Amino acid sequence: MRNARVLIVAALLAFLVIAAYLVSRNVGGGGQARTFDLKVTGTTMTPAKITAKQGDTITINVSADKQEEIHLHGYDIAFEVPSAGGTVSHTFKADKTGDFEIEIEDSSTQVGELDVSP
């Protein structure tokens, strides 16, 4: 009987340790505030790729060398840069995961990507 209790307690402790580990892997992944400054020159965006985690609050500031509409697909956000050297900002919650194209709307030229991981 004593051996059975020891075995049950050991199994319960092992279960709790594994559960705590699995829960801790998911804590702190998202929910961060992230700001990205993107510059579009011609058909090039710097940086070309930005990353975030689901749950993050993302602010993207886009500047361009001419009046331009830069579109973030998947989130359907348009950055309408009013004039050369102008900057436009949008803040949103990263509530979708995946790879999302960033393109120059008029020419459908992909200039970058937002990657949101779980």
Buried (B, 14 or more C-beta within 10 A) or exposed (E): EEEEEEEEEEEEEEEEEEEEEEEEEEEEEBEEEBEBBBBBEEEEBEEEEBBBBBBBBBEBBBBBBEEBBBBBBBBEBEBBBEEEEBBBEBEEEBEEBEEBBBBBBEEEEBBBBBEBBE
